[in-house]
Amino acid sequence: MKRKKIKIKEENFKIFFLFIISTSFFIYQYSTNWSWDFSVYILNAKYWFANGNYFEWLRAPLTAFLLGIFGLMNWNLSPYIYIIFTSFLYLFSCIKFEKTYIKKNSLLFYALMLNPYVLMYGLLNGTELLSLSFILSFFSYLFENPIKSGISLGLASLARYTNLPLILFLLFQKDLKKILISLLFFVLPFLPWFYYNWLIKGHVLTSIGNSFALNIFFRDYIHQPFNIFHILIMTNFLLPFSLLGFRIKTKNLKNVKFQAIVLLAVITLISYWKTPLKEARYLFNLVLPVAYFSTFGFVYLEKRFKILRKVYVLFPLLSIIFLLFLGIKVTEFPNLPKVDDCMVASNLWVAFNWIGKTAEPIREEIILPKLNEGYNVILYKKNEGYEDLNFSKELIVEENNNFIWLRNKSVCKPIQKVCATYLERLSKIKSVDSNPCKVLLPDKICDFFTFL
């Protein structure tokens, strides 16, 4: 009994060590890297909680809401508090999932869930680690607690809308009462957000519809192929362990938990395949199946090569060393010109809002109208579509290798809040319906809901 207590204390100490080094890395990554997406979530939080001037409706709200709550204490510390909170939630969720699905070694599973891919993309853009934490909780409670499973899935979907298809997993409960309870508590976290959408913009689907419109519906002209290199980045050193573990687990194909994890992998791959613009981070939910099978593969090898027990706790540390010295790509904050007190329109609009200069996104079709309204139009040449534009010298305030700054000095657009939706802006340029329902559902269904 005494040896068992010592072993538990030793394992807890190692888990705490992994939590400290991984959280420290996430904090370092944020402090040395400027992220467009993370910045938008902070700007959204300030719009809600600090009377900010910029808001993006197409973003899922949970990350911004948490940043806003932490910002009430201190805005400078808010991102760091959020990182620590999310990292701790991830630790808790990993342990809960392992004890429910694997029951082999919580320390090993947590170590594998902190592989280089997770460390690189988990908090780079602000949402992935939070989203996966709630997915882990969702699966942990799926078969035992319909209330907690429903709430967890709802929160996962409010962190990233791409998690909405996971509602299919409720069918694994095979009990109509449990399914209905889970559905009810899945919807509950959405109700305040739906009400806010309806109150401000007149439609409960404003945020979800605009997100789908930008990322899927109006990107049908993009046909990027399935990138196997992204799979290799995602699986990294876990690939052989996960393949071995998958082979071991296929001996029990009827196990419902095994089936659920395999289905998660399939849904994640299909979602990635169907997404027009593909990035490695869109495979993030695949982290769970890969680490799940890798744990079984590693336990199998551990029995034959006992030295492995002494090294797997070092995997996250070695991953951090690798990322710091070889693999991490740092995005530096762009060089911005000092503009006057008139509004800005730019293809780097988030960067201007980040420094307190209220800015709107720009499209080529509206450059001249924006100039006539009195905007500072600042175009960064490296962005696609802005490399070879020509303008009258009278409009050019400054031009260099990075950007061209245009201005009609006879007029000045006063500062105003930027909170139009993507579809509202697009409808002013093209014959597009700004109703967010129309990109998600057939017109007749949308018209019916409008009538109600």
C-alpha positions in Angstrom: 0.0 0.0 0.0 2.8 2.4 0.9 4.6 1.6 -2.5 1.3 2.3 -4.3 1.0 5.7 -2.6 4.6 6.6 -3.5 4.0 5.5 -7.1 0.8 7.7 -7.3 2.7 10.7 -5.9 5.5 10.2 -8.3 3.1 10.0 -11.2 1.2 13.1 -10.1 4.5 15.0 -9.8 5.5 14.0 -13.4 2.0 15.1 -14.6 2.4 18.4 -12.9 5.9 18.8 -14.4 4.4 18.2 -17.9 1.7 20.8 -17.2 4.2 23.4 -16.1 6.6 23.0 -19.1 3.7 22.8 -21.6 2.0 25.9 -20.2 5.2 27.8 -20.0 5.8 27.0 -23.7 2.3 28.2 -24.6 2.9 31.4 -22.7 6.3 31.9 -24.4 4.7 31.2 -27.8 2.1 33.9 -27.2 4.5 36.4 -25.9 6.9 36.1 -28.9 4.4 35.5 -31.7 1.6 37.7 -33.1 -1.4 35.7 -34.1 -4.1 37.2 -36.3 -6.9 34.9 -35.0 -5.9 35.2 -31.3 -5.9 39.0 -31.7 -9.4 38.9 -33.1 -10.7 37.0 -30.1 -9.1 39.6 -27.8 -10.6 42.4 -29.9 -14.1 40.7 -29.7 -13.6 40.4 -25.9 -12.8 44.1 -25.7 -15.8 45.0 -27.8 -18.1 43.2 -25.3 -16.3 44.1 -22.0 -14.4 47.3 -22.7 -16.4 49.2 -25.3 -14.0 48.2 -28.1 -14.5 49.3 -31.7 -14.0 46.1 -33.6 -16.1 42.9 -33.7 -16.2 39.8 -36.0 -19.5 38.0 -36.0 -18.3 34.9 -37.7 -16.1 33.9 -34.7 -17.4 31.3 -32.2 -17.9 33.2 -28.9 -16.5 31.1 -26.1 -12.8 32.1 -26.4 -13.7 35.8 -26.6 -16.1 35.5 -23.7 -13.4 33.9 -21.4 -10.8 36.5 -22.5 -13.4 39.2 -21.6 -14.1 37.7 -18.1 -10.3 37.5 -17.4 -9.9 41.0 -18.9 -12.2 42.4 -16.2 -9.3 41.6 -13.8 -6.5 42.9 -16.1 -6.5 43.2 -19.9 -2.7 42.8 -20.2 -2.8 39.6 -18.2 -6.1 38.3 -19.8 -4.4 36.2 -22.6 -2.0 34.6 -20.1 -4.8 33.8 -17.6 -6.7 32.3 -20.5 -3.7 30.2 -21.6 -3.2 28.8 -18.0 -6.9 28.1 -17.6 -7.1 26.3 -20.9 -4.0 24.3 -20.3 -5.3 23.2 -16.9 -8.7 22.3 -18.4 -6.8 20.2 -21.0 -4.9 18.4 -18.3 -8.1 17.6 -16.4 -9.9 16.4 -19.5 -7.0 14.2 -20.6 -6.9 12.4 -17.2 -10.7 12.0 -17.2 -10.7 10.6 -20.7 -7.9 8.2 -20.0 -9.5 6.8 -16.9 -12.8 6.3 -18.8 -11.5 4.9 -22.2 -8.0 3.5 -21.7 -7.3 2.8 -18.0 -3.6 2.1 -18.6 -1.5 5.1 -17.7 -2.7 8.7 -17.4 0.8 10.1 -17.4 1.6 8.3 -20.7 -1.6 9.5 -22.3 -1.1 13.1 -21.2 2.5 13.0 -22.4 1.4 11.8 -25.9 -1.3 14.4 -26.0 1.4 17.0 -25.7 3.2 16.0 -28.9 4.9 18.6 -31.1 1.7 19.2 -33.2 -0.4 20.0 -30.1 2.3 22.3 -28.7 2.6 24.1 -32.0 -1.1 24.6 -32.8 -2.9 24.2 -29.5 -3.0 27.8 -28.5 -1.3 29.5 -31.5 -4.7 30.7 -32.8 -6.5 30.6 -29.4 -9.2 28.0 -29.8 -7.9 24.5 -30.7 -6.8 23.4 -27.2 -10.0 24.7 -25.6 -12.1 23.0 -28.2 -10.3 19.6 -27.8 -10.6 19.9 -24.0 -14.3 19.9 -24.2 -14.3 17.1 -26.8 -12.3 15.0 -24.4 -14.9 15.7 -21.7 -17.8 15.0 -24.1 -16.4 11.5 -24.9 -15.7 10.9 -21.2 -19.3 11.5 -20.2 -21.0 10.2 -23.4 -22.0 6.8 -22.0 -22.4 7.7 -18.4 -23.8 11.2 -18.0 -26.1 12.7 -20.7 -26.2 16.1 -19.0 -22.4 16.6 -18.8 -21.9 15.1 -22.3 -24.5 17.5 -23.8 -23.0 20.6 -22.0 -19.5 19.6 -23.0 -20.4 19.2 -26.7 -22.2 22.5 -26.6 -19.2 24.3 -25.2 -16.9 22.5 -27.7 -19.1 23.8 -30.5 -19.1 27.3 -29.0 -15.3 27.2 -29.1 -15.2 26.0 -32.7 -18.3 25.7 -34.9 -16.6 22.8 -36.8 -17.5 20.6 -33.8 -21.2 20.8 -34.6 -21.2 17.6 -36.6 -20.1 15.7 -33.5 -23.8 15.8 -32.4 -24.0 12.5 -34.4 -22.2 10.8 -31.5 -25.2 11.1 -29.3 -26.7 8.2 -31.2 -24.1 6.0 -29.5 -26.1 6.4 -26.3 -28.8 4.1 -27.8 -31.4 5.4 -25.4 -34.0 7.9 -26.5 -34.3 9.5 -23.1 -30.5 10.0 -22.8 -30.3 11.3 -26.3 -33.0 13.9 -25.7 -31.4 15.0 -22.4 -28.1 15.4 -24.1 -29.6 17.4 -26.9 -31.4 19.6 -24.5 -28.2 20.4 -22.6 -26.3 20.7 -25.9 -28.6 23.5 -26.9 -28.7 25.3 -23.5 -25.2 26.9 -23.8 -26.2 28.2 -27.3 -29.4 30.0 -26.1 -27.7 33.2 -24.7 -25.6 33.4 -27.9 -28.6 32.9 -30.2 -30.5 35.5 -28.2 -27.6 38.0 -28.6 -27.5 37.3 -32.4 -31.2 37.9 -32.7 -31.2 41.0 -30.5 -28.4 42.7 -32.4 -28.6 41.4 -35.9 -32.2 40.0 -36.1 -31.3 36.4 -36.7 -30.2 33.6 -34.4 -27.9 32.1 -37.0 -26.0 35.3 -37.8 -22.6 34.1 -36.4 -22.8 30.4 -37.6 -24.1 31.4 -41.0 -21.4 34.0 -41.6 -18.7 31.6 -40.5 -20.0 29.0 -43.0 -20.3 31.7 -45.7 -16.7 32.8 -45.4 -15.0 29.5 -44.8 -17.0 27.2 -47.1 -19.9 28.6 -49.1 -18.1 31.4 -50.9 -14.8 29.5 -51.2 -16.1 26.9 -53.6 -13.7 28.2 -56.2 -10.8 26.9 -54.1 -10.0 23.3 -54.6 -6.9 22.5 -52.6 -6.0 18.7 -52.7 -5.8 16.5 -49.6 -2.3 17.2 -48.2 -0.7 14.1 -46.9 2.1 16.3 -45.4 -0.4 17.7 -43.0 -1.2 14.2 -41.8 2.5 13.6 -41.2 2.8 16.8 -39.3 -0.2 15.9 -37.2 0.9 12.3 -36.4 4.7 13.2 -36.1 6.6 10.6 -34.0 3.3 9.0 -32.9 2.6 7.5 -36.3 4.2 4.0 -35.7 2.8 3.8 -32.1 -0.7 4.7 -33.3 -0.6 2.2 -36.2 0.5 -0.5 -33.8 -2.2 0.5 -31.3 -4.9 0.5 -34.0 -3.9 -3.1 -35.0 -4.1 -4.2 -31.3 -7.5 -2.6 -30.8 -9.1 -4.0 -34.0 -9.2 -7.3 -32.2 -12.3 -5.9 -30.4 -14.2 -4.2 -33.2 -17.5 -4.4 -31.4 -16.3 -2.2 -28.5 -18.5 0.9 -28.7 -15.8 3.2 -27.4 -13.4 2.0 -30.0 -16.0 2.6 -32.7 -16.6 6.1 -31.4 -12.9 7.0 -31.6 -12.6 5.6 -35.1 -15.7 7.6 -36.2 -14.1 10.8 -34.7 -11.0 10.2 -36.9 -13.2 9.6 -40.0 -15.3 12.7 -39.4 -12.2 14.9 -38.8 -10.6 13.6 -42.1 -13.8 14.2 -44.1 -14.2 17.7 -42.6 -10.6 18.5 -43.6 -11.1 17.0 -47.1 -14.3 19.1 -47.6 -12.7 22.3 -46.4 -11.7 24.3 -49.5 -8.7 26.1 -47.9 -6.6 23.4 -46.0 -4.3 24.0 -43.1 -2.6 21.5 -40.8 -4.5 22.8 -37.8 -7.8 21.8 -39.3 -6.8 18.2 -38.3 -6.6 19.1 -34.7 -9.4 16.8 -33.5 -7.4 13.9 -34.9 -5.0 14.4 -32.0 -7.4 12.3 -29.8 -7.6 9.2 -31.9 -3.9 9.2 -32.6 -2.9 9.6 -29.0 -5.6 7.0 -28.0 -4.2 4.3 -30.3 -0.6 5.4 -29.6 -1.1 4.7 -25.9 -2.1 1.1 -26.5 0.9 0.7 -28.9 3.2 2.2 -26.4 2.0 0.0 -23.5 2.5 -3.0 -25.7 6.1 -2.1 -26.5 6.7 -1.0 -22.9 6.3 -4.5 -21.7 9.1 -5.7 -24.0 11.4 -2.7 -23.7 11.1 -1.5 -20.1 13.5 1.5 -20.8 10.6 3.2 -22.5 8.9 3.7 -19.1 11.7 6.1 -18.2 11.7 8.2 -21.4 8.1 8.9 -22.4 7.8 11.6 -19.8 10.5 13.4 -21.7 8.6 13.5 -25.0 6.9 16.9 -24.4 10.2 18.4 -23.2 12.0 17.1 -26.3 9.2 18.4 -28.4 9.5 21.9 -26.9 13.3 21.8 -27.5 12.7 20.8 -31.1 10.1 23.5 -31.7 12.2 26.2 -30.1 15.4 25.4 -32.0 14.2 23.8 -35.3 10.5 23.8 -35.9 8.7 26.9 -34.6 7.8 29.7 -37.0 7.4 33.1 -35.4 5.0 35.6 -37.0 6.2 39.1 -36.3 3.8 42.0 -36.0 3.7 43.9 -39.3 5.2 47.3 -39.8 2.3 49.8 -39.8 2.4 53.5 -40.8 1.3 56.2 -38.4 -2.1 57.4 -39.7 -4.3 60.3 -38.8 -7.6 60.2 -36.9 -9.6 59.2 -40.0 -10.9 55.6 -40.5 -8.6 53.0 -42.0 -9.4 50.3 -44.6 -6.7 47.7 -45.1 -6.0 44.1 -46.1 -4.3 44.0 -42.7 -7.2 45.5 -40.8 -6.8 43.3 -37.7 -3.3 44.6 -37.1 -4.5 48.2 -37.2 -7.3 47.5 -34.8 -4.8 45.7 -32.5 -2.9 49.0 -32.1 -6.0 51.0 -31.5 -6.5 52.4 -35.1 -10.1 51.4 -36.1 -10.0 49.7 -39.4 -12.3 47.8 -41.8 -11.4 45.1 -44.3 -10.9 46.2 -47.9 -11.6 44.6 -51.2 -10.3 45.7 -54.6 -13.9 46.6 -55.8 -14.3 49.2 -53.0 -10.9 50.9 -52.9 -12.0 54.0 -54.8 -15.4 54.4 -52.9 -13.5 54.1 -49.6 -11.1 56.8 -50.7 -13.9 59.1 -51.7 -15.5 58.6 -48.3 -12.2 59.8 -46.6 -10.6 56.5 -45.5 -6.9 55.9 -45.2 -6.5 52.9 -47.6 -3.4 50.9 -46.8 -2.6 47.9 -48.9 0.1 45.4 -48.2 1.6 44.2 -51.4 2.5 40.7 -50.3 -1.2 39.8 -49.8 -2.7 38.0 -52.8 -4.4 40.2 -55.2 -2.7 43.4 -54.2 0.7 43.0 -55.9 0.2 45.0 -59.2 -2.4 47.7 -58.5 -1.8 51.2 -60.0 -3.0 54.5 -58.6 -2.8 58.2 -59.3 0.2 59.8 -57.7 -2.1 62.4 -56.1 -3.6 59.7 -53.9 -0.4 58.1 -52.8 0.8 59.3 -49.3 3.5 56.7 -49.0 4.8 53.7 -50.9 7.5 51.2 -50.2 8.3 47.5 -50.7 5.7 46.5 -48.0 2.7 48.7 -48.6 1.0 51.5 -50.4 -0.9 54.2 -48.5 -3.7 56.0 -50.3 -5.7 59.0 -49.1 -8.1 61.6 -50.5 -7.0 64.4 -48.2 -10.1 66.5 -49.0 -12.4 64.3 -46.9 -12.0 62.4 -43.6 -14.2 59.5 -42.5 -14.8 59.8 -38.7 -14.0 56.9 -36.5 -16.9 54.4 -36.1 -17.4 50.9 -34.7 -16.7 48.1 -37.1 -19.3 45.4 -36.5 -20.9 44.6 -39.9 -21.1 40.9 -40.7 -19.3 39.3 -43.6 -22.5 38.9 -45.6 -23.6 42.5 -44.9 -20.3 43.8 -46.4 -20.4 41.3 -49.3 -24.1 42.2 -50.2 -23.0 45.8 -50.8 -20.6 44.6 -53.5 -22.3 41.6 -55.1 -25.9 40.4 -55.4 -25.7 38.3 -52.3 -28.5 37.8 -49.7 -27.3 39.0 -46.3 -29.6 36.5 -44.6 -27.2 34.0 -42.8 -29.8 31.3 -43.0 -29.7 31.2 -46.8 -26.1 29.8 -46.9 -27.0 27.0 -44.4 -30.6 25.9 -45.3 -33.0 25.8 -48.3 -34.7 29.1 -49.0 -38.2 27.7 -48.1 -37.1 26.7 -44.6 -35.4 30.1 -44.1 -38.5 31.9 -45.3 -40.6 29.8 -42.9 -38.5 30.8 -39.9 -38.5 34.4 -41.0 -42.3 34.3 -41.1 -42.3 32.9 -37.5 
